[in-house]
Amino acid sequence: MPAWTVDRIPDQTGRTAVVTGANSGLGYVTARELARRGARVVLACRSEARGNAAADRIVAEVPKARAEFMRLDLADLASVREFAERLPYERVDLLVNNAGVIGLPYGTTADGFETQFGVNHLGHFALTGLLLPTLLATPGARIVTVSSVMHTLANIDPSDLNSARRYRRWVAYARSKTANLLFTHELARRLAAYGADVVAAAAHPGYAATNLQTAGLRAEGRRAVERLVELGNRVVAQTADAGALPALYAATAPDVRPDAFVGPSFAMWRGAPALSWRAPWTLNDAMGERLWTESERLTGVTYDALKQRRSFS
């Protein structure tokens, strides 16, 4: 069978997709290709200027596209709640939790959480929970959360989720990406127990060239390291178009199963989408449940829609 490409994305006409961090990189490509296949796409981004520019760029590339910006700051739970309240659509077919930060020096979100854990996991945990009633009411909905191959560097520490005892930026990033996979695993378990047909899956881009790798370095003025990373992006990394394929596959391919983890086929690095290896700790039921409980406590988002098991009588 030929390698999976965007040409094999099923028709998305009549479907609504929310893509976080869609103003650039992987999120932009994901939003553009879903719009190309007919979906109405909401670009959920922090910057109004960049979000609107991205929506305009999609329409310029895909003249019949329906793409719109809505402000979402995952580092501020008040903004997450406002986004969910303002979203005007009665159906959400696809939620792609793509936005993220990587390798930042220690900092905190508006709510006091370590930035990488707060944005990459807690922000998306809250957003998914707030949109869950709409997702449950939409037949065949999917939730795709973008993790990273770097999750293999560290498991979460449930006694120190915010890395308060000792902060190491790459360990904190790896933990946030492990949290993405544990969240997907536990969400898939709870959706199955409820009897929902919503599919929760995860994806990773391998090594794809985006602006994420250099943003933190640039903010710190570490020009030499930034130039080295930029060289690696040009020589070794695959393009953002290629890096977005696993998320697009997880969001649209008909054979995707709950809790699937999709990534590049060649050494988890590059190539066509395929099921990807994941660290065993990301499939630990007890750890997933513990992270879930703590995430509900920290965000105040309690997934009430899944509290009652669906009856089949």
N, C-alpha and C positions, 0 to 999 in steps of 0.2 A: 504494500500500500504506500502511495506517495506520502512524503512528509506533510504534516498538518500546517496550513498557512491561513492567513486571513481570508483567502478566497473560500474557505470551507466553513466560515461562520454562518450558521443558519440565519434565515430572514428574521430580523428583529422588529419588524413593523408592528406597531401597537404596543410595544413594550417600553417601560420607563426604567432607565438606569441611573443610579447615583454613583459617581466616581469621585472619591476624595483625592485631593492633590492632583487634579487633572489639568493644571495650568502648564505643566512641563513634563518632560521625560516620559516615563512609563505610563503615568496616569493620562497624559495628553494623548498618547498613541491609543491607549485603551478606549478613551472616550471617542476619539475620532473614528476608530474602526467600528465601534458599536453604532455610532451615528451613520456611518456609511451603509450599514446594513439595515437602517430604518428605525433604530431606537431613538426615542426622545431622551437626551442625555443631560443630566444636571451635573455641572462642574462645581463640585463642592471644594472651595479653595479659601485660603485666608486672605489673600490680597485681591481687592476689588479690581484694581487696574490690571493685574496679570490674569485674573480669572476672566474678565470681560474680553481682554485681548485674545486669550486662548479660544474662547467661544467664537469670536469673530474669525480667527484663523481657521477653525474647523469649518465654518460656513464657507469661507473662501476656498478651501480645499475640497469640500463636499457641498456643492451649492444647495442641495435639497435637505441638508442636515438640519435637525432641530436640536440645538445646543444652547444652554443658558447657564449663566453663572449664578450661584447662590453662595453667600459668605458662610464659611465654616472655619472656626479656629479650634483645632483639636486640643490645643493647650489651654483651653478655657471652657470648662463644663457649662457655663452659662451660655456660651456661643453654641455649643452642641445642642443644648435644649432649645435654644431659639431656632436653630436650623430645622430641627425635627418639627417644631410647632408651625413653622412658616412654610414647610414643603407643601405645595398646593395640590398634590396629586393623590388620588384615591388608591392607586396601585404603585408598588415598587417591585419590579420584576428582578432587578439586579442591583445589589449593593456591592460595590468593589471597594474594599477598605485598603486603598493603595498608599495614601500619604504617609510620610515618615521622615524622621530625622536620623542622622547617622554620625557617630563619632564626635559628638559635641563635648566641649568642656562642661564641667558640672554646672547645672542650672536647675531652676524649678519652673513649673507651669504656674498659671494664675491661681491654681488651687493648692500649690505647695508640693506637687509631686515631682520627682526627678524627671527631667525633660524627656529623655528617650523613652522611659517606661510610661510616662504620662501621655505623650503624644502617640507613640506607636501602638501601645496596648490600651490604656485606660480610655483615651478619647474614642477609639473605635469600639471598645466594649460598650461605652455609654451610647454612642450613636446607633449601634446595632440594636441594643435593647429598646431605645426610644422608637425606632422604626419597625420593631418586630411585629406589632399588631397589624400594620399595613402589609408587611411581608407575608405574614400568615394568611392574610385575606386575599393574597394574589396567587392564583394557581401556578405551580411550577417555579416559584421564586428561588433565587440563589443568593447566597452570601459568600463572597470570595475575599479572603484576607491575605494580603501579600506579606510573606515572611522573607527569609533570606537563608542562603546556605550557611551563613555565619551563625545561625542558631546552634550549630554543632559545637561552638566554642564554649558554651556555658548553659547550664540549667538555671532555672530561677532559684532564688533563695527566699522561701516564703517567710522567713523571719526578718528579711531585709529587702523587701521588694523595691524600695526607693534608693538602694545602694548608699544608705546613710553612714554605714560603718567605714566603708572604704570604697572610694569611687575610682574605677578604672573605665575609661570611656568605651573601650571596645568590649569589655566584659558586660558593661551595662547595655550596650547595643545588642549583643548576643542574647542576653537575658530577655530583652524586649521582644526579640524575634522568636525565641522559645515560647514566650507568653502568647504570641500570635497563634502558634500551633497548638498549644494547650487549650486556648480559648476555642479554636475551631473544633478540636477533639471533643471538648465538653459540650459545646453547642450542638454538635451533631448527635451526641448521646441524648441530650435533652429533647431535641426536635423529634428523634425517633421515639422516645418514651411518650411524647405528647401525641404522636401519630401524624405529624405534619409532613407535607410533601416538599417542604423547603429543604434545599440542599446546601449545607455549609461545607465549603472546601477551602483549600489554601493553595498558594502558588508561590514560586520564587523565580527571579529573572536570571539566575546564574550570575555571571559577571557582565553587567550591561553598563555602558557609558551613560551616566546621567550627571546632573549638577549636584546630586546629593553628596557624592564622595568628596567634593572640594569645598562645599559651602562652609563647613566648620573650620577648615584650614584657612580659608580666605578671611573669615571673621577674626581669626587669631593672628593674622598677618604672617602665617607660616608659608611664605612664598616658595621656598625651596621644595618643601614636601608637596605643596600644591602642584608645582610644575612636574614633579615626579609622578604623581597620581594622574595628572592630565596625559602624560606620556603613556602610562599604562593603559589608560582609557583608549588612546588612539591605536596602540599596537596590539593589545591583548583582548580588550573587551569587545563584546558584540554590541550592535547598535541598540538604541532604545526601541526601535521597531521590532527587532528580534527579541529583546528582553521582555516585551509586553505579551508575547505569544502565549506563555504559560497561563497568565491571568485570563487572557481572552478565551483560551481553551477551557479553563476551569469554569468560566462564566457561561459558555455557550455550547460546548460539545455535548451531544446527547448521552454519551456513555459515562459521564462523570458521576462517581459515587460519593455519598456523604463521607466526609473526613479525608477525601483524596488530597494528596499533596503533589502538585504538578510543577515540573521544572524542565530545564533543558536536558535533552537526552544524552549528550556527551559529557560524562564526568561531572554532572550537575553544574556545568560551566556554560556551554553554548549548544546550539542545535535546536531541532524541532521539539515541541512539547511532548513530555512523557511522564509517567508516574515516577516520582522522585523518592530516593531514600531519605529517611528522617531519623533523627536521634531517638533511641528508645524512650528517653524520658518524656518526649512529647506525646506519648501514647499512654501515659500513666494516669489511670482513672482517678486515683486518690489525689494526685497533685493537681490534676485539672479541676477537680471539685474544690480543692482548697484555694486555688487561684481565683476561681469563680466567686466563692464566698467573700474573699477579700476584695475583689473588684466591685462587687455589689456594695460592700460596706464603704469603700473609698469613694465611689462615684455617686452613691445614692440611687442608682438605676437597678431595679430589682427583678426585671424580666417577669413581671406578674403574669403575662400571657401564657407562660409555660408552667405556672405553678399547679394548674389543674390538669391531670392526665386525661386525655380525650377518651370518651367512652365509645366502644364499638358495638354496644348492644343494640 
